Amino acid sequence: MSTSPPLQHHGEPVAWWRYPMVWLVIGGPLAVVIASLATAFIAARGADPVLGPEERGGISERSSTPESMTPALQARNHAATPKP
């Protein structure tokens, strides 16, 4: 007993959309396209505003002197030295 749909129904060919495999082949890429458009829409509507120079408040932006970078340099140098 065959479970696949017949190629002809009452002497006429069966339409392409009547085959379940067609919907599996089309459905995957279509779902990806719809998901990517939804993601792009969410990203465009929920974008954070760009801060100007007077609104930025990071530590490195407030004090860019070499003394303020000392802990970072010590940690970097400590990680690069081999253990005795």
C-alpha positions in Angstrom: 0.0 0.0 0.0 1.5 3.4 -1.0 1.0 6.4 1.2 2.3 9.0 -1.3 -0.2 11.1 -3.2 -1.1 10.0 -6.7 0.4 12.0 -9.6 -3.0 12.2 -11.1 -6.5 12.4 -9.6 -9.3 11.4 -11.9 -7.1 11.7 -14.9 -5.9 15.2 -14.1 -2.5 16.1 -12.7 -2.4 17.0 -9.0 -1.4 20.7 -8.2 2.0 21.3 -6.8 0.7 22.7 -3.5 -1.0 19.4 -2.7 2.3 17.7 -2.0 3.4 18.0 1.7 7.1 17.9 0.7 6.7 21.1 -1.2 5.5 22.9 2.0 8.5 21.5 3.9 10.9 22.8 1.3 9.2 26.2 1.1 8.3 26.5 4.8 11.8 26.5 6.2 13.3 29.3 4.2 10.1 31.3 4.5 10.1 31.0 8.3 13.7 32.3 8.3 12.9 35.3 6.1 9.9 36.2 8.3 12.0 35.8 11.5 14.8 38.0 10.0 12.3 40.7 9.0 10.8 40.7 12.5 14.2 40.9 14.1 15.2 43.8 11.8 11.9 45.6 12.8 12.5 45.1 16.5 16.1 46.3 16.2 15.2 49.4 14.3 12.3 50.4 16.6 14.2 49.6 19.8 17.6 51.2 19.0 19.3 53.1 21.8 20.0 56.7 21.1 23.6 57.7 20.4 25.1 59.7 23.3 26.9 62.9 22.6 30.4 63.7 24.1 28.8 65.6 27.0 26.5 62.7 27.9 29.1 60.0 28.0 30.2 59.0 31.5 32.6 56.1 31.2 35.6 55.9 33.5 38.0 55.9 30.5 36.3 58.9 29.0 36.5 61.0 32.2 40.2 60.5 32.9 42.4 59.3 30.1 45.7 60.0 31.9 48.3 57.2 32.1 47.8 57.0 35.8 44.2 56.0 35.4 45.2 53.1 33.2 47.7 51.7 35.7 45.5 48.9 37.1 44.6 47.7 33.6 48.3 47.7 32.5 49.3 45.8 35.6 46.7 43.2 35.0 47.6 42.8 31.4 51.3 42.5 32.2 50.6 40.0 35.0 48.6 37.8 32.7 51.3 37.8 30.1 54.2 36.8 32.4 54.9 33.1 32.9 54.4 31.6 36.3 57.7 30.7 38.1 
